[in-house]
Amino acid sequence: MADKFYYPLVAVHALSNYHQNSILQLLIHKIKYDFRPDVARELGVILGSSFPEPNTGSLVPVPQTGYKTHKRGYNQSEIIAR
């Protein structure tokens, strides 16, 4: 699987801790269950700007089932990663 990356991964970091009843959980629930792709775009901007230096990191979308993509009309992690 590593051969699919154009550049070797030097490190992987979480940009935020996920806690129950946190603002992050609220935003993710809005994106996933309230059909708010606009919130996903804004969250992507916030997370993308949290890299220590510009153009030094990537947000990688996580695949989801075709059923969920069809049901929601979008893949929330793909929108966040854009």
Gaussian input, Z-matrix of N, CA and C with variables (Angstrom, degrees):
# hf/3-21g

backbone

0 1
 N
 C     1     B1
 C     2     B2     1     A1
 N     3     B3     2     A2     1     D1
 C     4     B4     3     A3     2     D2
 C     5     B5     4     A4     3     D3
 N     6     B6     5     A5     4     D4
 C     7     B7     6     A6     5     D5
 C     8     B8     7     A7     6     D6
 N     9     B9     8     A8     7     D7
 C    10    B10     9     A9     8     D8
 C    11    B11    10    A10     9     D9
 N    12    B12    11    A11    10    D10
 C    13    B13    12    A12    11    D11
 C    14    B14    13    A13    12    D12
 N    15    B15    14    A14    13    D13
 C    16    B16    15    A15    14    D14
 C    17    B17    16    A16    15    D15
 N    18    B18    17    A17    16    D16
 C    19    B19    18    A18    17    D17
 C    20    B20    19    A19    18    D18
 N    21    B21    20    A20    19    D19
 C    22    B22    21    A21    20    D20
 C    23    B23    22    A22    21    D21
 N    24    B24    23    A23    22    D22
 C    25    B25    24    A24    23    D23
 C    26    B26    25    A25    24    D24
 N    27    B27    26    A26    25    D25
 C    28    B28    27    A27    26    D26
 C    29    B29    28    A28    27    D27
 N    30    B30    29    A29    28    D28
 C    31    B31    30    A30    29    D29
 C    32    B32    31    A31    30    D30
 N    33    B33    32    A32    31    D31
 C    34    B34    33    A33    32    D32
 C    35    B35    34    A34    33    D33
 N    36    B36    35    A35    34    D34
 C    37    B37    36    A36    35    D35
 C    38    B38    37    A37    36    D36
 N    39    B39    38    A38    37    D37
 C    40    B40    39    A39    38    D38
 C    41    B41    40    A40    39    D39
 N    42    B42    41    A41    40    D40
 C    43    B43    42    A42    41    D41
 C    44    B44    43    A43    42    D42
 N    45    B45    44    A44    43    D43
 C    46    B46    45    A45    44    D44
 C    47    B47    46    A46    45    D45
 N    48    B48    47    A47    46    D46
 C    49    B49    48    A48    47    D47
 C    50    B50    49    A49    48    D48
 N    51    B51    50    A50    49    D49
 C    52    B52    51    A51    50    D50
 C    53    B53    52    A52    51    D51
 N    54    B54    53    A53    52    D52
 C    55    B55    54    A54    53    D53
 C    56    B56    55    A55    54    D54
 N    57    B57    56    A56    55    D55
 C    58    B58    57    A57    56    D56
 C    59    B59    58    A58    57    D57
 N    60    B60    59    A59    58    D58
 C    61    B61    60    A60    59    D59
 C    62    B62    61    A61    60    D60
 N    63    B63    62    A62    61    D61
 C    64    B64    63    A63    62    D62
 C    65    B65    64    A64    63    D63
 N    66    B66    65    A65    64    D64
 C    67    B67    66    A66    65    D65
 C    68    B68    67    A67    66    D66
 N    69    B69    68    A68    67    D67
 C    70    B70    69    A69    68    D68
 C    71    B71    70    A70    69    D69
 N    72    B72    71    A71    70    D70
 C    73    B73    72    A72    71    D71
 C    74    B74    73    A73    72    D72
 N    75    B75    74    A74    73    D73
 C    76    B76    75    A75    74    D74
 C    77    B77    76    A76    75    D75
 N    78    B78    77    A77    76    D76
 C    79    B79    78    A78    77    D77
 C    80    B80    79    A79    78    D78
 N    81    B81    80    A80    79    D79
 C    82    B82    81    A81    80    D80
 C    83    B83    82    A82    81    D81
 N    84    B84    83    A83    82    D82
 C    85    B85    84    A84    83    D83
 C    86    B86    85    A85    84    D84
 N    87    B87    86    A86    85    D85
 C    88    B88    87    A87    86    D86
 C    89    B89    88    A88    87    D87
 N    90    B90    89    A89    88    D88
 C    91    B91    90    A90    89    D89
 C    92    B92    91    A91    90    D90
 N    93    B93    92    A92    91    D91
 C    94    B94    93    A93    92    D92
 C    95    B95    94    A94    93    D93
 N    96    B96    95    A95    94    D94
 C    97    B97    96    A96    95    D95
 C    98    B98    97    A97    96    D96
 N    99    B99    98    A98    97    D97
 C   100   B100    99    A99    98    D98
 C   101   B101   100   A100    99    D99
 N   102   B102   101   A101   100   D100
 C   103   B103   102   A102   101   D101
 C   104   B104   103   A103   102   D102
 N   105   B105   104   A104   103   D103
 C   106   B106   105   A105   104   D104
 C   107   B107   106   A106   105   D105
 N   108   B108   107   A107   106   D106
 C   109   B109   108   A108   107   D107
 C   110   B110   109   A109   108   D108
 N   111   B111   110   A110   109   D109
 C   112   B112   111   A111   110   D110
 C   113   B113   112   A112   111   D111
 N   114   B114   113   A113   112   D112
 C   115   B115   114   A114   113   D113
 C   116   B116   115   A115   114   D114
 N   117   B117   116   A116   115   D115
 C   118   B118   117   A117   116   D116
 C   119   B119   118   A118   117   D117
 N   120   B120   119   A119   118   D118
 C   121   B121   120   A120   119   D119
 C   122   B122   121   A121   120   D120
 N   123   B123   122   A122   121   D121
 C   124   B124   123   A123   122   D122
 C   125   B125   124   A124   123   D123
 N   126   B126   125   A125   124   D124
 C   127   B127   126   A126   125   D125
 C   128   B128   127   A127   126   D126
 N   129   B129   128   A128   127   D127
 C   130   B130   129   A129   128   D128
 C   131   B131   130   A130   129   D129
 N   132   B132   131   A131   130   D130
 C   133   B133   132   A132   131   D131
 C   134   B134   133   A133   132   D132
 N   135   B135   134   A134   133   D133
 C   136   B136   135   A135   134   D134
 C   137   B137   136   A136   135   D135
 N   138   B138   137   A137   136   D136
 C   139   B139   138   A138   137   D137
 C   140   B140   139   A139   138   D138
 N   141   B141   140   A140   139   D139
 C   142   B142   141   A141   140   D140
 C   143   B143   142   A142   141   D141
 N   144   B144   143   A143   142   D142
 C   145   B145   144   A144   143   D143
 C   146   B146   145   A145   144   D144
 N   147   B147   146   A146   145   D145
 C   148   B148   147   A147   146   D146
 C   149   B149   148   A148   147   D147
 N   150   B150   149   A149   148   D148
 C   151   B151   150   A150   149   D149
 C   152   B152   151   A151   150   D150
 N   153   B153   152   A152   151   D151
 C   154   B154   153   A153   152   D152
 C   155   B155   154   A154   153   D153
 N   156   B156   155   A155   154   D154
 C   157   B157   156   A156   155   D155
 C   158   B158   157   A157   156   D156
 N   159   B159   158   A158   157   D157
 C   160   B160   159   A159   158   D158
 C   161   B161   160   A160   159   D159
 N   162   B162   161   A161   160   D160
 C   163   B163   162   A162   161   D161
 C   164   B164   163   A163   162   D162
 N   165   B165   164   A164   163   D163
 C   166   B166   165   A165   164   D164
 C   167   B167   166   A166   165   D165
 N   168   B168   167   A167   166   D166
 C   169   B169   168   A168   167   D167
 C   170   B170   169   A169   168   D168
 N   171   B171   170   A170   169   D169
 C   172   B172   171   A171   170   D170
 C   173   B173   172   A172   171   D171
 N   174   B174   173   A173   172   D172
 C   175   B175   174   A174   173   D173
 C   176   B176   175   A175   174   D174
 N   177   B177   176   A176   175   D175
 C   178   B178   177   A177   176   D176
 C   179   B179   178   A178   177   D177
 N   180   B180   179   A179   178   D178
 C   181   B181   180   A180   179   D179
 C   182   B182   181   A181   180   D180
 N   183   B183   182   A182   181   D181
 C   184   B184   183   A183   182   D182
 C   185   B185   184   A184   183   D183
 N   186   B186   185   A185   184   D184
 C   187   B187   186   A186   185   D185
 C   188   B188   187   A187   186   D186
 N   189   B189   188   A188   187   D187
 C   190   B190   189   A189   188   D188
 C   191   B191   190   A190   189   D189
 N   192   B192   191   A191   190   D190
 C   193   B193   192   A192   191   D191
 C   194   B194   193   A193   192   D192
 N   195   B195   194   A194   193   D193
 C   196   B196   195   A195   194   D194
 C   197   B197   196   A196   195   D195
 N   198   B198   197   A197   196   D196
 C   199   B199   198   A198   197   D197
 C   200   B200   199   A199   198   D198
 N   201   B201   200   A200   199   D199
 C   202   B202   201   A201   200   D200
 C   203   B203   202   A202   201   D201
 N   204   B204   203   A203   202   D202
 C   205   B205   204   A204   203   D203
 C   206   B206   205   A205   204   D204
 N   207   B207   206   A206   205   D205
 C   208   B208   207   A207   206   D206
 C   209   B209   208   A208   207   D207
 N   210   B210   209   A209   208   D208
 C   211   B211   210   A210   209   D209
 C   212   B212   211   A211   210   D210
 N   213   B213   212   A212   211   D211
 C   214   B214   213   A213   212   D212
 C   215   B215   214   A214   213   D213
 N   216   B216   215   A215   214   D214
 C   217   B217   216   A216   215   D215
 C   218   B218   217   A217   216   D216
 N   219   B219   218   A218   217   D217
 C   220   B220   219   A219   218   D218
 C   221   B221   220   A220   219   D219
 N   222   B222   221   A221   220   D220
 C   223   B223   222   A222   221   D221
 C   224   B224   223   A223   222   D222
 N   225   B225   224   A224   223   D223
 C   226   B226   225   A225   224   D224
 C   227   B227   226   A226   225   D225
 N   228   B228   227   A227   226   D226
 C   229   B229   228   A228   227   D227
 C   230   B230   229   A229   228   D228
 N   231   B231   230   A230   229   D229
 C   232   B232   231   A231   230   D230
 C   233   B233   232   A232   231   D231
 N   234   B234   233   A233   232   D232
 C   235   B235   234   A234   233   D233
 C   236   B236   235   A235   234   D234
 N   237   B237   236   A236   235   D235
 C   238   B238   237   A237   236   D236
 C   239   B239   238   A238   237   D237
 N   240   B240   239   A239   238   D238
 C   241   B241   240   A240   239   D239
 C   242   B242   241   A241   240   D240
 N   243   B243   242   A242   241   D241
 C   244   B244   243   A243   242   D242
 C   245   B245   244   A244   243   D243

   B1=1.4425
   B2=1.5276
   B3=1.3071
   B4=1.4625
   B5=1.5220
   B6=1.3359
   B7=1.4572
   B8=1.5279
   B9=1.3237
   B10=1.4605
   B11=1.5257
   B12=1.3282
   B13=1.4520
   B14=1.5227
   B15=1.3266
   B16=1.4535
   B17=1.5220
   B18=1.3190
   B19=1.4545
   B20=1.5221
   B21=1.3189
   B22=1.4721
   B23=1.5325
   B24=1.3195
   B25=1.4518
   B26=1.5221
   B27=1.3069
   B28=1.4527
   B29=1.5225
   B30=1.3191
   B31=1.4591
   B32=1.5222
   B33=1.2912
   B34=1.4617
   B35=1.5209
   B36=1.3220
   B37=1.4560
   B38=1.5219
   B39=1.3015
   B40=1.4611
   B41=1.5193
   B42=1.3177
   B43=1.4608
   B44=1.5179
   B45=1.3125
   B46=1.4602
   B47=1.5195
   B48=1.3150
   B49=1.4587
   B50=1.5204
   B51=1.3070
   B52=1.4611
   B53=1.5191
   B54=1.3163
   B55=1.4590
   B56=1.5235
   B57=1.3242
   B58=1.4552
   B59=1.5244
   B60=1.3249
   B61=1.4656
   B62=1.5303
   B63=1.3253
   B64=1.4624
   B65=1.5232
   B66=1.3198
   B67=1.4644
   B68=1.5200
   B69=1.3361
   B70=1.4625
   B71=1.5284
   B72=1.3243
   B73=1.4619
   B74=1.5337
   B75=1.3142
   B76=1.4634
   B77=1.5261
   B78=1.3381
   B79=1.4626
   B80=1.5242
   B81=1.3300
   B82=1.4612
   B83=1.5235
   B84=1.3120
   B85=1.4665
   B86=1.5285
   B87=1.3256
   B88=1.4759
   B89=1.5282
   B90=1.3255
   B91=1.4693
   B92=1.5248
   B93=1.3225
   B94=1.4613
   B95=1.5245
   B96=1.3274
   B97=1.4582
   B98=1.5223
   B99=1.3305
   B100=1.4647
   B101=1.5272
   B102=1.3387
   B103=1.4750
   B104=1.5254
   B105=1.3444
   B106=1.4551
   B107=1.5241
   B108=1.3320
   B109=1.4667
   B110=1.5311
   B111=1.3265
   B112=1.4667
   B113=1.5202
   B114=1.3261
   B115=1.4607
   B116=1.5276
   B117=1.3383
   B118=1.4730
   B119=1.5281
   B120=1.3213
   B121=1.4702
   B122=1.5291
   B123=1.3168
   B124=1.4730
   B125=1.5241
   B126=1.3271
   B127=1.4596
   B128=1.5308
   B129=1.3301
   B130=1.4586
   B131=1.5193
   B132=1.3264
   B133=1.4713
   B134=1.5261
   B135=1.3310
   B136=1.4675
   B137=1.5261
   B138=1.3243
   B139=1.4644
   B140=1.5252
   B141=1.3356
   B142=1.4627
   B143=1.5101
   B144=1.3193
   B145=1.4737
   B146=1.5229
   B147=1.3261
   B148=1.4636
   B149=1.5269
   B150=1.3310
   B151=1.4657
   B152=1.5251
   B153=1.3420
   B154=1.4679
   B155=1.5259
   B156=1.3074
   B157=1.4637
   B158=1.5212
   B159=1.3287
   B160=1.4658
   B161=1.5266
   B162=1.2965
   B163=1.4693
   B164=1.5227
   B165=1.3185
   B166=1.4600
   B167=1.5224
   B168=1.3148
   B169=1.4566
   B170=1.5049
   B171=1.3010
   B172=1.4594
   B173=1.5142
   B174=1.3147
   B175=1.4584
   B176=1.5170
   B177=1.3080
   B178=1.4543
   B179=1.5258
   B180=1.3316
   B181=1.4598
   B182=1.5219
   B183=1.3123
   B184=1.4613
   B185=1.5273
   B186=1.3215
   B187=1.4703
   B188=1.5256
   B189=1.3010
   B190=1.4542
   B191=1.5213
   B192=1.3004
   B193=1.4621
   B194=1.5268
   B195=1.3027
   B196=1.4542
   B197=1.5131
   B198=1.3297
   B199=1.4662
   B200=1.5238
   B201=1.3298
   B202=1.4659
   B203=1.5236
   B204=1.3184
   B205=1.4642
   B206=1.5194
   B207=1.3243
   B208=1.4628
   B209=1.5293
   B210=1.3202
   B211=1.4660
   B212=1.5317
   B213=1.3550
   B214=1.4686
   B215=1.5242
   B216=1.3275
   B217=1.4570
   B218=1.5196
   B219=1.3192
   B220=1.4605
   B221=1.5247
   B222=1.3411
   B223=1.4613
   B224=1.5252
   B225=1.3132
   B226=1.4625
   B227=1.5199
   B228=1.3249
   B229=1.4697
   B230=1.5232
   B231=1.3128
   B232=1.4678
   B233=1.5267
   B234=1.3251
   B235=1.4692
   B236=1.5282
   B237=1.3313
   B238=1.4599
   B239=1.5332
   B240=1.3246
   B241=1.4730
   B242=1.5161
   B243=1.3057
   B244=1.4656
   B245=1.4886
   A1=111.16
   A2=118.65
   A3=121.62
   A4=112.12
   A5=117.76
   A6=120.22
   A7=112.91
   A8=118.24
   A9=121.21
   A10=112.46
   A11=117.52
   A12=121.18
   A13=109.39
   A14=115.17
   A15=119.35
   A16=111.15
   A17=116.65
   A18=121.92
   A19=108.21
   A20=116.81
   A21=118.25
   A22=110.15
   A23=116.13
   A24=120.32
   A25=108.88
   A26=115.62
   A27=120.72
   A28=109.50
   A29=116.02
   A30=121.02
   A31=108.71
   A32=115.09
   A33=121.70
   A34=106.90
   A35=116.65
   A36=121.28
   A37=109.98
   A38=116.10
   A39=121.61
   A40=107.30
   A41=116.59
   A42=119.65
   A43=112.73
   A44=116.07
   A45=119.21
   A46=109.33
   A47=115.53
   A48=120.37
   A49=108.06
   A50=115.75
   A51=120.78
   A52=108.09
   A53=116.60
   A54=121.49
   A55=109.28
   A56=115.85
   A57=119.72
   A58=109.33
   A59=115.21
   A60=123.34
   A61=113.06
   A62=117.41
   A63=120.70
   A64=109.30
   A65=115.83
   A66=120.21
   A67=110.62
   A68=117.20
   A69=120.22
   A70=110.64
   A71=117.53
   A72=120.06
   A73=110.31
   A74=117.27
   A75=121.00
   A76=110.64
   A77=117.17
   A78=120.58
   A79=111.84
   A80=116.61
   A81=120.26
   A82=110.64
   A83=117.88
   A84=120.47
   A85=111.21
   A86=117.22
   A87=120.29
   A88=110.32
   A89=115.40
   A90=120.52
   A91=110.89
   A92=116.84
   A93=121.54
   A94=113.42
   A95=117.32
   A96=119.82
   A97=114.64
   A98=117.57
   A99=120.45
   A100=111.58
   A101=115.71
   A102=121.90
   A103=111.41
   A104=115.51
   A105=121.76
   A106=111.75
   A107=118.62
   A108=120.00
   A109=112.55
   A110=117.89
   A111=120.42
   A112=111.04
   A113=117.22
   A114=121.45
   A115=109.60
   A116=116.78
   A117=121.00
   A118=110.60
   A119=117.16
   A120=120.21
   A121=111.04
   A122=116.67
   A123=120.57
   A124=111.03
   A125=117.30
   A126=120.88
   A127=110.13
   A128=117.13
   A129=121.04
   A130=112.28
   A131=116.80
   A132=120.89
   A133=109.76
   A134=116.26
   A135=120.33
   A136=110.61
   A137=117.02
   A138=119.93
   A139=111.20
   A140=116.94
   A141=120.27
   A142=112.76
   A143=117.17
   A144=120.02
   A145=112.02
   A146=117.68
   A147=120.06
   A148=113.28
   A149=117.72
   A150=119.28
   A151=108.50
   A152=117.70
   A153=120.35
   A154=113.91
   A155=117.18
   A156=121.05
   A157=108.39
   A158=117.77
   A159=120.01
   A160=112.10
   A161=116.14
   A162=123.66
   A163=113.84
   A164=117.46
   A165=119.61
   A166=112.56
   A167=118.24
   A168=119.02
   A169=111.85
   A170=114.57
   A171=121.47
   A172=109.34
   A173=115.52
   A174=121.71
   A175=105.79
   A176=117.15
   A177=121.43
   A178=109.44
   A179=117.69
   A180=119.27
   A181=111.79
   A182=114.89
   A183=121.57
   A184=107.79
   A185=117.33
   A186=119.25
   A187=111.61
   A188=115.96
   A189=121.42
   A190=108.21
   A191=116.68
   A192=119.68
   A193=110.75
   A194=115.49
   A195=120.67
   A196=111.95
   A197=116.32
   A198=120.45
   A199=110.52
   A200=116.55
   A201=119.49
   A202=111.41
   A203=116.67
   A204=119.61
   A205=110.22
   A206=117.10
   A207=121.37
   A208=110.70
   A209=116.94
   A210=121.78
   A211=111.05
   A212=116.44
   A213=120.47
   A214=112.13
   A215=115.31
   A216=119.39
   A217=112.50
   A218=116.92
   A219=121.65
   A220=109.29
   A221=115.59
   A222=122.35
   A223=105.67
   A224=116.70
   A225=120.58
   A226=113.09
   A227=117.60
   A228=118.21
   A229=111.20
   A230=117.26
   A231=120.28
   A232=110.50
   A233=117.05
   A234=120.19
   A235=110.18
   A236=117.14
   A237=121.05
   A238=110.14
   A239=116.53
   A240=120.62
   A241=113.41
   A242=118.54
   A243=119.54
   A244=109.73
   D1=-32.02
   D2=-178.36
   D3=-60.90
   D4=-24.36
   D5=-179.13
   D6=-70.83
   D7=-7.56
   D8=178.67
   D9=-83.22
   D10=-13.75
   D11=178.92
   D12=-84.35
   D13=139.18
   D14=177.06
   D15=-75.95
   D16=-32.02
   D17=179.79
   D18=-125.22
   D19=145.44
   D20=179.06
   D21=-68.14
   D22=144.09
   D23=175.80
   D24=-78.90
   D25=122.50
   D26=178.45
   D27=-87.76
   D28=-38.38
   D29=-179.78
   D30=-157.49
   D31=156.60
   D32=175.31
   D33=-126.75
   D34=131.21
   D35=-177.60
   D36=-130.74
   D37=144.78
   D38=169.65
   D39=-85.24
   D40=134.10
   D41=-178.94
   D42=-85.96
   D43=-12.69
   D44=-179.81
   D45=-158.19
   D46=149.90
   D47=170.76
   D48=-85.67
   D49=143.66
   D50=-179.89
   D51=-105.33
   D52=119.17
   D53=179.19
   D54=-126.06
   D55=146.48
   D56=175.59
   D57=-60.55
   D58=144.14
   D59=177.70
   D60=62.81
   D61=22.78
   D62=177.73
   D63=-94.39
   D64=167.70
   D65=176.52
   D66=-62.00
   D67=-35.60
   D68=178.37
   D69=-63.37
   D70=-43.10
   D71=177.56
   D72=-62.10
   D73=-42.35
   D74=178.56
   D75=-59.57
   D76=-45.82
   D77=179.94
   D78=-63.55
   D79=-44.02
   D80=179.87
   D81=-63.46
   D82=-39.86
   D83=177.59
   D84=-65.90
   D85=-38.73
   D86=175.95
   D87=-60.30
   D88=-44.39
   D89=-178.41
   D90=-64.94
   D91=-46.77
   D92=-172.85
   D93=-79.98
   D94=-42.89
   D95=-169.01
   D96=-108.85
   D97=-18.23
   D98=177.66
   D99=-104.68
   D100=9.15
   D101=175.75
   D102=54.79
   D103=59.04
   D104=-177.78
   D105=-119.59
   D106=74.19
   D107=177.82
   D108=-62.70
   D109=-23.35
   D110=177.02
   D111=-63.73
   D112=-36.48
   D113=176.96
   D114=-67.11
   D115=-37.60
   D116=178.09
   D117=-61.98
   D118=-42.03
   D119=178.75
   D120=-62.49
   D121=-44.44
   D122=179.90
   D123=-65.72
   D124=-41.29
   D125=177.77
   D126=-62.09
   D127=-39.15
   D128=177.06
   D129=-61.60
   D130=-40.17
   D131=177.73
   D132=-63.61
   D133=-44.21
   D134=-179.38
   D135=-64.45
   D136=-48.08
   D137=-179.30
   D138=-65.41
   D139=-40.72
   D140=179.42
   D141=-63.63
   D142=-32.98
   D143=179.84
   D144=-80.08
   D145=-5.10
   D146=-178.54
   D147=-87.97
   D148=-1.60
   D149=174.78
   D150=-66.96
   D151=142.57
   D152=-175.59
   D153=-59.53
   D154=-35.37
   D155=178.94
   D156=-132.17
   D157=142.92
   D158=179.61
   D159=-56.77
   D160=144.06
   D161=175.86
   D162=58.69
   D163=30.54
   D164=-179.73
   D165=-110.86
   D166=-0.51
   D167=-177.11
   D168=-145.02
   D169=173.81
   D170=179.19
   D171=-138.33
   D172=142.40
   D173=168.97
   D174=-97.49
   D175=127.98
   D176=-175.27
   D177=-110.47
   D178=121.53
   D179=179.41
   D180=-70.84
   D181=146.57
   D182=178.11
   D183=-99.66
   D184=129.08
   D185=-179.65
   D186=-62.58
   D187=149.49
   D188=172.91
   D189=-130.30
   D190=168.89
   D191=-177.30
   D192=-66.94
   D193=152.22
   D194=177.01
   D195=-60.77
   D196=-31.68
   D197=178.79
   D198=-62.40
   D199=-46.84
   D200=-178.82
   D201=-66.97
   D202=-39.26
   D203=177.11
   D204=-61.87
   D205=-43.06
   D206=178.99
   D207=-65.67
   D208=-43.50
   D209=-178.11
   D210=-62.89
   D211=-45.41
   D212=-178.29
   D213=-82.82
   D214=-29.32
   D215=-175.62
   D216=89.34
   D217=2.11
   D218=179.15
   D219=-163.69
   D220=160.59
   D221=172.93
   D222=-102.47
   D223=109.94
   D224=-173.89
   D225=-59.73
   D226=-36.61
   D227=-178.61
   D228=-71.25
   D229=-29.70
   D230=176.59
   D231=-67.81
   D232=-40.99
   D233=179.10
   D234=-65.71
   D235=-42.59
   D236=178.79
   D237=-60.81
   D238=-42.55
   D239=-176.35
   D240=-71.67
   D241=-22.37
   D242=179.50
   D243=-64.77

